[in-house]
Amino acid sequence: MCRGDGCTTYENGNTVTGFAFGSRRTQRISARLYDKTAEMALKGTDWWELVWGDRHTPGAQVWRIEFEIGRAALSDLELFLPDAVLAAVPSLWAYCAGDWLSLRSPSADTNRSRWPVDARWRAVQSASLAHGATELRFIRERKRASVLRHIVPVLVGYLVAFADAMGTTDIDDTFGELLDAVTNDEIARRMTFAERVRRRRAERGYR
């Protein structure tokens, strides 16, 4: 059951991979329920298992539920400051997973709001948002390792193509030519490589 308007189903072939409830355009409440393990396999973000720790059984499928509460809904609740929103998180979760969206088990009752809450959804309702924190350094290391697994093979392929184009075979000679090429690119773009890296990090929320 959902108090929001609309439900979108996402599929990969014949397999359902997620649902979206409500609309973000209303600036009120919307939710996304999706197969997190399928997303991890697609994006290579297996570092999530470190975040979950011993709360997760290796190999078990994980579905993730996310609620997004827009400015209009927060204004209705007179939550205007970040500290106030954070302090209200337990109550917001209770409302979102209790009243706004729920999974019910069908019964003979014609009123769906009286159908019993599915046992799996009761686990969602009782979820704690204050589990023991995992050290961020280890999470970031796992993220970096995941990125490298995907980028390095592609990067090496481009370096081989670059070496072929420049007529080099030794890695040092190839990087020497690459440094010249990057320097010329900086001049053409009127932007240093370091500045491009800073902008990239800013776009990703890093400093």
C-alpha positions in Angstrom: 0.0 0.0 0.0 1.2 3.5 -0.9 -0.1 6.9 -0.2 1.8 8.3 -3.1 0.6 8.5 -6.7 1.9 6.0 -9.1 4.1 2.9 -9.0 6.8 2.1 -11.6 8.2 -1.4 -12.0 11.7 -2.0 -13.3 12.7 -5.2 -15.0 15.8 -6.8 -16.5 14.5 -9.4 -19.0 11.9 -11.4 -17.1 13.3 -10.4 -13.7 11.8 -7.6 -11.5 14.7 -5.5 -10.2 12.9 -2.6 -8.5 9.9 -0.4 -7.9 9.5 3.4 -7.6 6.6 4.9 -5.6 5.3 8.4 -5.7 6.9 11.2 -7.7 10.1 13.3 -6.9 8.6 16.2 -8.9 6.0 16.8 -6.1 8.8 17.6 -3.6 7.0 15.5 -1.1 7.7 11.8 -0.4 8.9 9.2 -2.9 10.5 5.8 -2.5 12.6 3.4 -4.3 12.8 -0.4 -3.6 15.3 -2.3 -5.6 17.6 -5.3 -5.8 20.8 -4.0 -4.3 22.8 -7.2 -5.0 21.9 -7.0 -8.7 23.0 -3.3 -8.8 26.3 -4.3 -7.0 27.0 -6.9 -9.6 26.3 -4.4 -12.4 28.4 -1.6 -11.0 31.0 -3.6 -9.2 30.3 -2.0 -5.8 31.0 -5.0 -3.7 32.4 -2.8 -0.9 28.8 -2.5 0.3 29.4 -5.9 2.0 31.9 -4.1 4.3 29.3 -1.6 5.2 26.8 -4.3 6.1 29.3 -6.3 8.1 28.0 -9.3 10.0 24.4 -8.2 9.5 24.7 -9.6 6.0 24.9 -13.3 5.0 27.4 -13.6 2.1 25.7 -14.6 -1.1 22.2 -13.6 0.2 20.1 -11.3 -2.0 19.6 -7.8 -0.6 16.7 -5.5 -1.4 17.2 -1.8 -0.5 14.4 0.6 0.4 15.1 4.4 0.1 12.7 7.2 1.1 13.2 10.7 -0.3 11.4 13.5 1.6 11.3 16.7 -0.4 11.3 20.3 0.7 7.5 20.6 0.6 6.9 17.7 2.9 9.6 19.0 5.3 7.9 22.4 5.3 4.6 20.9 6.2 6.3 19.2 9.2 8.0 22.5 10.1 11.4 21.0 9.6 13.4 23.8 8.2 16.9 23.2 9.6 19.3 20.3 8.9 19.7 19.6 12.7 15.9 19.4 13.1 15.6 17.0 10.1 18.3 14.7 11.5 16.7 14.7 15.0 13.4 13.7 13.4 14.8 10.8 11.3 13.4 8.0 13.6 9.9 9.6 13.4 10.2 10.2 9.6 11.2 6.6 9.1 8.3 5.4 11.2 5.9 7.4 9.1 7.4 6.5 5.7 7.7 2.8 6.4 4.6 2.6 8.6 1.9 4.8 7.1 3.1 6.0 3.8 4.3 2.7 2.3 3.8 -0.9 3.4 3.7 -4.4 2.1 0.6 -6.2 3.2 -0.5 -9.9 3.1 -3.9 -10.2 1.5 -6.8 -11.3 3.7 -10.6 -11.6 3.3 -11.0 -8.1 4.6 -12.2 -5.8 1.8 -10.3 -2.8 3.4 -6.7 -3.2 2.4 -5.5 -0.9 5.1 -6.5 -3.6 7.6 -4.6 -6.3 5.9 -1.7 -7.6 8.1 1.7 -6.2 7.5 4.0 -8.7 5.8 6.7 -10.2 8.1 9.4 -8.9 5.7 8.1 -5.4 5.9 7.9 -5.5 9.7 11.7 -6.0 9.5 11.9 -2.9 7.4 9.8 -1.0 9.9 12.0 -2.0 12.8 15.2 -1.2 11.1 17.7 0.9 13.0 19.2 3.9 11.4 22.0 4.0 13.9 23.9 0.7 13.4 27.5 0.6 14.5 29.6 2.8 12.1 32.1 1.2 9.8 35.4 3.0 9.6 35.2 5.3 6.6 38.8 4.6 5.6 38.1 1.0 5.0 35.0 1.7 3.0 36.9 4.2 0.8 39.7 1.7 0.2 37.2 -0.9 -1.0 35.6 1.7 -3.2 39.0 2.5 -4.7 39.8 -1.1 -5.3 36.4 -1.6 -7.0 37.1 1.4 -9.3 40.6 0.2 -10.2 39.3 -3.3 -11.1 37.1 -1.6 -13.8 39.4 1.3 -14.9 42.9 -0.3 -15.1 42.2 -2.9 -17.8 40.6 -0.1 -20.0 43.4 2.3 -19.1 46.0 -0.2 -20.1 44.2 -0.9 -23.4 44.3 2.9 -24.2 48.0 3.1 -23.2 48.8 0.2 -25.6 47.0 2.0 -28.4 48.8 5.3 -27.5 52.2 3.5 -27.5 51.4 2.0 -30.9 50.5 5.4 -32.2 53.6 7.1 -30.8 56.0 4.2 -31.8 57.1 3.4 -28.2 57.3 0.1 -26.5 58.9 0.8 -23.1 56.5 2.0 -20.4 58.9 4.9 -19.4 59.1 6.2 -22.9 55.3 5.8 -23.3 54.7 7.9 -20.2 57.1 10.5 -21.4 55.1 10.9 -24.6 51.9 10.9 -22.6 53.2 13.7 -20.4 53.9 15.8 -23.5 50.4 15.0 -24.9 48.7 15.9 -21.6 50.7 19.2 -21.4 49.6 20.1 -24.9 46.1 19.2 -24.0 46.3 21.6 -21.0 47.4 24.4 -23.3 44.6 23.7 -25.8 41.9 23.6 -23.0 43.4 26.5 -21.0 43.0 24.3 -17.9 45.6 22.3 -16.0 45.2 18.6 -15.3 45.1 19.4 -11.6 42.2 21.8 -12.1 40.3 19.1 -14.0 40.9 16.7 -11.2 39.7 19.2 -8.6 36.5 19.8 -10.6 35.9 16.1 -10.9 36.2 15.6 -7.2 33.9 18.6 -6.5 31.3 17.0 -8.8 31.5 13.8 -6.8 31.3 15.5 -3.5 34.9 15.3 -2.6 37.3 18.0 -1.5 
